[in-house]
């Protein structure tokens, strides 16, 4: 009788917890959409030339719908449509991509402190960008300079090298991956230091890339980043069941029918590709991919079906508002703002989280 009562009580507790989780997910989505719309409006209207909210809305409506509602002058319309709208959309794209990549790495590595740069992606991108800035080549292709192209190549090459080296270490797969990533990242960081030492007048540009910025946002760069981030994120989201299985461990995932040997490198590749596309257009922006998925997981539970899309939404929001704050304080690098927001907030979360919390 007692055992049956305990079982019924446990079942009721689980049902109540599931209901709370669904409620939290619902409000996180609704609140995230509202916050995103407000952030987009503020991001487009605010700047060195303030644009009234009414004009902002009518200018965007005219461009999207072909109407003639706006009474703003052509220069104001150009500022809104050519400069600010792509900047806001690019910030959203990068924020969503970094958050999705962070959620993927945290689930895949079963480590809540993993971020999109954990396997040397950032170091490879930074070194590639530094080399591109040092070379006397200034051609543009689809809005991308040599530094952007080499940043993407560096990020992809670094994760490829890490994965191939990790396979021959003889260590456990995740241990070998993390240790190899640390070693390769250290080597690439040494190369970046040498590039900065030799950079001369290009040192400021290298620093701007390392700290992250959306000053060079354009429709061309947006068009280059969105397909990779969007497709990569959708493919990751479609493998939510695989991520859920891997959270239980590789043996448990295999018993659940997950092809670990195929899915693990595939998820690593997709998350790294999304990260590479993001850092190519924005530079290195920290804490978005670390803090956002962690908070979402604390609020909604570990189910990747919820964590992936909600992380994307709030990652986009965090970066839009961080970029807005960066502009308020004189166009400082957005990476500085995310660090100032993310580091104390994350430390506070760790302090308040219950002992023994796991993914």
Secondary structure as a PSIPRED ss2 file (coil, helix, strand):
# PSIPRED VFORMAT (PSIPRED V4.0)

   1 X C   1.000  0.000  0.000
   2 X H   0.000  1.000  0.000
   3 X H   0.000  1.000  0.000
   4 X H   0.000  1.000  0.000
   5 X H   0.000  1.000  0.000
   6 X H   0.000  1.000  0.000
   7 X H   0.000  1.000  0.000
   8 X H   0.000  1.000  0.000
   9 X H   0.000  1.000  0.000
  10 X H   0.000  1.000  0.000
  11 X H   0.000  1.000  0.000
  12 X H   0.000  1.000  0.000
  13 X H   0.000  1.000  0.000
  14 X H   0.000  1.000  0.000
  15 X H   0.000  1.000  0.000
  16 X H   0.000  1.000  0.000
  17 X H   0.000  1.000  0.000
  18 X H   0.000  1.000  0.000
  19 X H   0.000  1.000  0.000
  20 X H   0.000  1.000  0.000
  21 X H   0.000  1.000  0.000
  22 X H   0.000  1.000  0.000
  23 X H   0.000  1.000  0.000
  24 X H   0.000  1.000  0.000
  25 X H   0.000  1.000  0.000
  26 X H   0.000  1.000  0.000
  27 X H   0.000  1.000  0.000
  28 X H   0.000  1.000  0.000
  29 X H   0.000  1.000  0.000
  30 X H   0.000  1.000  0.000
  31 X H   0.000  1.000  0.000
  32 X H   0.000  1.000  0.000
  33 X H   0.000  1.000  0.000
  34 X H   0.000  1.000  0.000
  35 X H   0.000  1.000  0.000
  36 X H   0.000  1.000  0.000
  37 X H   0.000  1.000  0.000
  38 X H   0.000  1.000  0.000
  39 X H   0.000  1.000  0.000
  40 X H   0.000  1.000  0.000
  41 X H   0.000  1.000  0.000
  42 X H   0.000  1.000  0.000
  43 X H   0.000  1.000  0.000
  44 X H   0.000  1.000  0.000
  45 X H   0.000  1.000  0.000
  46 X C   1.000  0.000  0.000
  47 X C   1.000  0.000  0.000
  48 X C   1.000  0.000  0.000
  49 X C   1.000  0.000  0.000
  50 X C   1.000  0.000  0.000
  51 X C   1.000  0.000  0.000
  52 X C   1.000  0.000  0.000
  53 X H   0.000  1.000  0.000
  54 X H   0.000  1.000  0.000
  55 X H   0.000  1.000  0.000
  56 X H   0.000  1.000  0.000
  57 X H   0.000  1.000  0.000
  58 X H   0.000  1.000  0.000
  59 X H   0.000  1.000  0.000
  60 X H   0.000  1.000  0.000
  61 X H   0.000  1.000  0.000
  62 X H   0.000  1.000  0.000
  63 X H   0.000  1.000  0.000
  64 X H   0.000  1.000  0.000
  65 X H   0.000  1.000  0.000
  66 X C   1.000  0.000  0.000
  67 X C   1.000  0.000  0.000
  68 X C   1.000  0.000  0.000
  69 X C   1.000  0.000  0.000
  70 X C   1.000  0.000  0.000
  71 X C   1.000  0.000  0.000
  72 X C   1.000  0.000  0.000
  73 X C   1.000  0.000  0.000
  74 X H   0.000  1.000  0.000
  75 X H   0.000  1.000  0.000
  76 X H   0.000  1.000  0.000
  77 X H   0.000  1.000  0.000
  78 X H   0.000  1.000  0.000
  79 X H   0.000  1.000  0.000
  80 X H   0.000  1.000  0.000
  81 X H   0.000  1.000  0.000
  82 X H   0.000  1.000  0.000
  83 X H   0.000  1.000  0.000
  84 X H   0.000  1.000  0.000
  85 X H   0.000  1.000  0.000
  86 X H   0.000  1.000  0.000
  87 X H   0.000  1.000  0.000
  88 X H   0.000  1.000  0.000
  89 X H   0.000  1.000  0.000
  90 X H   0.000  1.000  0.000
  91 X H   0.000  1.000  0.000
  92 X H   0.000  1.000  0.000
  93 X H   0.000  1.000  0.000
  94 X H   0.000  1.000  0.000
  95 X H   0.000  1.000  0.000
  96 X H   0.000  1.000  0.000
  97 X H   0.000  1.000  0.000
  98 X H   0.000  1.000  0.000
  99 X H   0.000  1.000  0.000
 100 X H   0.000  1.000  0.000
 101 X H   0.000  1.000  0.000
 102 X H   0.000  1.000  0.000
 103 X H   0.000  1.000  0.000
 104 X H   0.000  1.000  0.000
 105 X H   0.000  1.000  0.000
 106 X H   0.000  1.000  0.000
 107 X H   0.000  1.000  0.000
 108 X H   0.000  1.000  0.000
 109 X H   0.000  1.000  0.000
 110 X C   1.000  0.000  0.000
 111 X C   1.000  0.000  0.000
 112 X C   1.000  0.000  0.000
 113 X C   1.000  0.000  0.000
 114 X C   1.000  0.000  0.000
 115 X C   1.000  0.000  0.000
 116 X C   1.000  0.000  0.000
 117 X C   1.000  0.000  0.000
 118 X C   1.000  0.000  0.000
 119 X C   1.000  0.000  0.000
 120 X C   1.000  0.000  0.000
 121 X H   0.000  1.000  0.000
 122 X H   0.000  1.000  0.000
 123 X H   0.000  1.000  0.000
 124 X H   0.000  1.000  0.000
 125 X H   0.000  1.000  0.000
 126 X H   0.000  1.000  0.000
 127 X H   0.000  1.000  0.000
 128 X H   0.000  1.000  0.000
 129 X H   0.000  1.000  0.000
 130 X H   0.000  1.000  0.000
 131 X H   0.000  1.000  0.000
 132 X H   0.000  1.000  0.000
 133 X H   0.000  1.000  0.000
 134 X H   0.000  1.000  0.000
 135 X C   1.000  0.000  0.000
 136 X C   1.000  0.000  0.000
 137 X C   1.000  0.000  0.000
 138 X C   1.000  0.000  0.000
 139 X C   1.000  0.000  0.000
 140 X C   1.000  0.000  0.000
 141 X E   0.000  0.000  1.000
 142 X C   1.000  0.000  0.000
 143 X C   1.000  0.000  0.000
 144 X E   0.000  0.000  1.000
 145 X C   1.000  0.000  0.000
 146 X H   0.000  1.000  0.000
 147 X H   0.000  1.000  0.000
 148 X H   0.000  1.000  0.000
 149 X H   0.000  1.000  0.000
 150 X H   0.000  1.000  0.000
 151 X H   0.000  1.000  0.000
 152 X H   0.000  1.000  0.000
 153 X H   0.000  1.000  0.000
 154 X H   0.000  1.000  0.000
 155 X H   0.000  1.000  0.000
 156 X H   0.000  1.000  0.000
 157 X H   0.000  1.000  0.000
 158 X H   0.000  1.000  0.000
 159 X H   0.000  1.000  0.000
 160 X H   0.000  1.000  0.000
 161 X H   0.000  1.000  0.000
 162 X H   0.000  1.000  0.000
 163 X H   0.000  1.000  0.000
 164 X H   0.000  1.000  0.000
 165 X H   0.000  1.000  0.000
 166 X H   0.000  1.000  0.000
 167 X C   1.000  0.000  0.000
 168 X C   1.000  0.000  0.000
 169 X C   1.000  0.000  0.000
 170 X C   1.000  0.000  0.000
 171 X C   1.000  0.000  0.000
 172 X C   1.000  0.000  0.000
 173 X H   0.000  1.000  0.000
 174 X H   0.000  1.000  0.000
 175 X H   0.000  1.000  0.000
 176 X H   0.000  1.000  0.000
 177 X H   0.000  1.000  0.000
 178 X H   0.000  1.000  0.000
 179 X H   0.000  1.000  0.000
 180 X H   0.000  1.000  0.000
 181 X H   0.000  1.000  0.000
 182 X H   0.000  1.000  0.000
 183 X H   0.000  1.000  0.000
 184 X H   0.000  1.000  0.000
 185 X H   0.000  1.000  0.000
 186 X H   0.000  1.000  0.000
 187 X H   0.000  1.000  0.000
 188 X H   0.000  1.000  0.000
 189 X H   0.000  1.000  0.000
 190 X H   0.000  1.000  0.000
 191 X H   0.000  1.000  0.000
 192 X H   0.000  1.000  0.000
 193 X H   0.000  1.000  0.000
 194 X H   0.000  1.000  0.000
 195 X H   0.000  1.000  0.000
 196 X H   0.000  1.000  0.000
 197 X H   0.000  1.000  0.000
 198 X C   1.000  0.000  0.000
 199 X C   1.000  0.000  0.000
 200 X H   0.000  1.000  0.000
 201 X H   0.000  1.000  0.000
 202 X H   0.000  1.000  0.000
 203 X H   0.000  1.000  0.000
 204 X H   0.000  1.000  0.000
 205 X H   0.000  1.000  0.000
 206 X H   0.000  1.000  0.000
 207 X H   0.000  1.000  0.000
 208 X H   0.000  1.000  0.000
 209 X H   0.000  1.000  0.000
 210 X H   0.000  1.000  0.000
 211 X H   0.000  1.000  0.000
 212 X C   1.000  0.000  0.000
 213 X C   1.000  0.000  0.000
 214 X C   1.000  0.000  0.000
 215 X C   1.000  0.000  0.000
 216 X C   1.000  0.000  0.000
 217 X C   1.000  0.000  0.000
 218 X C   1.000  0.000  0.000
 219 X H   0.000  1.000  0.000
 220 X H   0.000  1.000  0.000
 221 X H   0.000  1.000  0.000
 222 X H   0.000  1.000  0.000
 223 X H   0.000  1.000  0.000
 224 X H   0.000  1.000  0.000
 225 X H   0.000  1.000  0.000
 226 X H   0.000  1.000  0.000
 227 X H   0.000  1.000  0.000
 228 X H   0.000  1.000  0.000
 229 X H   0.000  1.000  0.000
 230 X H   0.000  1.000  0.000
 231 X H   0.000  1.000  0.000
 232 X H   0.000  1.000  0.000
 233 X H   0.000  1.000  0.000
 234 X H   0.000  1.000  0.000
 235 X H   0.000  1.000  0.000
 236 X H   0.000  1.000  0.000
 237 X H   0.000  1.000  0.000
 238 X C   1.000  0.000  0.000
 239 X C   1.000  0.000  0.000
 240 X H   0.000  1.000  0.000
 241 X H   0.000  1.000  0.000
 242 X H   0.000  1.000  0.000
 243 X H   0.000  1.000  0.000
 244 X H   0.000  1.000  0.000
 245 X H   0.000  1.000  0.000
 246 X H   0.000  1.000  0.000
 247 X H   0.000  1.000  0.000
 248 X C   1.000  0.000  0.000
 249 X C   1.000  0.000  0.000
 250 X H   0.000  1.000  0.000
 251 X H   0.000  1.000  0.000
 252 X H   0.000  1.000  0.000
 253 X H   0.000  1.000  0.000
 254 X H   0.000  1.000  0.000
 255 X H   0.000  1.000  0.000
 256 X C   1.000  0.000  0.000
 257 X C   1.000  0.000  0.000
 258 X C   1.000  0.000  0.000
 259 X C   1.000  0.000  0.000
 260 X H   0.000  1.000  0.000
 261 X H   0.000  1.000  0.000
 262 X H   0.000  1.000  0.000
 263 X H   0.000  1.000  0.000
 264 X H   0.000  1.000  0.000
 265 X H   0.000  1.000  0.000
 266 X H   0.000  1.000  0.000
 267 X H   0.000  1.000  0.000
 268 X H   0.000  1.000  0.000
 269 X H   0.000  1.000  0.000
 270 X H   0.000  1.000  0.000
 271 X H   0.000  1.000  0.000
 272 X H   0.000  1.000  0.000
 273 X H   0.000  1.000  0.000
 274 X H   0.000  1.000  0.000
 275 X H   0.000  1.000  0.000
 276 X H   0.000  1.000  0.000
 277 X H   0.000  1.000  0.000
 278 X H   0.000  1.000  0.000
 279 X H   0.000  1.000  0.000
 280 X H   0.000  1.000  0.000
 281 X H   0.000  1.000  0.000
 282 X H   0.000  1.000  0.000
 283 X C   1.000  0.000  0.000
 284 X C   1.000  0.000  0.000
 285 X C   1.000  0.000  0.000
 286 X C   1.000  0.000  0.000
 287 X C   1.000  0.000  0.000
 288 X H   0.000  1.000  0.000
 289 X H   0.000  1.000  0.000
 290 X H   0.000  1.000  0.000
 291 X H   0.000  1.000  0.000
 292 X H   0.000  1.000  0.000
 293 X H   0.000  1.000  0.000
 294 X H   0.000  1.000  0.000
 295 X H   0.000  1.000  0.000
 296 X H   0.000  1.000  0.000
 297 X H   0.000  1.000  0.000
 298 X H   0.000  1.000  0.000
 299 X H   0.000  1.000  0.000
 300 X H   0.000  1.000  0.000
 301 X C   1.000  0.000  0.000
 302 X C   1.000  0.000  0.000
 303 X C   1.000  0.000  0.000
 304 X H   0.000  1.000  0.000
 305 X H   0.000  1.000  0.000
 306 X H   0.000  1.000  0.000
 307 X H   0.000  1.000  0.000
 308 X H   0.000  1.000  0.000
 309 X H   0.000  1.000  0.000
 310 X H   0.000  1.000  0.000
 311 X H   0.000  1.000  0.000
 312 X H   0.000  1.000  0.000
 313 X H   0.000  1.000  0.000
 314 X H   0.000  1.000  0.000
 315 X H   0.000  1.000  0.000
 316 X H   0.000  1.000  0.000
 317 X H   0.000  1.000  0.000
 318 X H   0.000  1.000  0.000
 319 X H   0.000  1.000  0.000
 320 X H   0.000  1.000  0.000
 321 X H   0.000  1.000  0.000
 322 X H   0.000  1.000  0.000
 323 X H   0.000  1.000  0.000
 324 X H   0.000  1.000  0.000
 325 X H   0.000  1.000  0.000
 326 X H   0.000  1.000  0.000
 327 X H   0.000  1.000  0.000
 328 X H   0.000  1.000  0.000
 329 X C   1.000  0.000  0.000
 330 X C   1.000  0.000  0.000
 331 X C   1.000  0.000  0.000
 332 X C   1.000  0.000  0.000
 333 X C   1.000  0.000  0.000
 334 X H   0.000  1.000  0.000
 335 X H   0.000  1.000  0.000
 336 X H   0.000  1.000  0.000
 337 X H   0.000  1.000  0.000
 338 X H   0.000  1.000  0.000
 339 X H   0.000  1.000  0.000
 340 X H   0.000  1.000  0.000
 341 X H   0.000  1.000  0.000
 342 X H   0.000  1.000  0.000
 343 X H   0.000  1.000  0.000
 344 X H   0.000  1.000  0.000
 345 X H   0.000  1.000  0.000
 346 X H   0.000  1.000  0.000
 347 X H   0.000  1.000  0.000
 348 X H   0.000  1.000  0.000
 349 X H   0.000  1.000  0.000
 350 X H   0.000  1.000  0.000
 351 X H   0.000  1.000  0.000
 352 X H   0.000  1.000  0.000
 353 X C   1.000  0.000  0.000
 354 X C   1.000  0.000  0.000
 355 X C   1.000  0.000  0.000
 356 X C   1.000  0.000  0.000
 357 X C   1.000  0.000  0.000
 358 X C   1.000  0.000  0.000
 359 X C   1.000  0.000  0.000
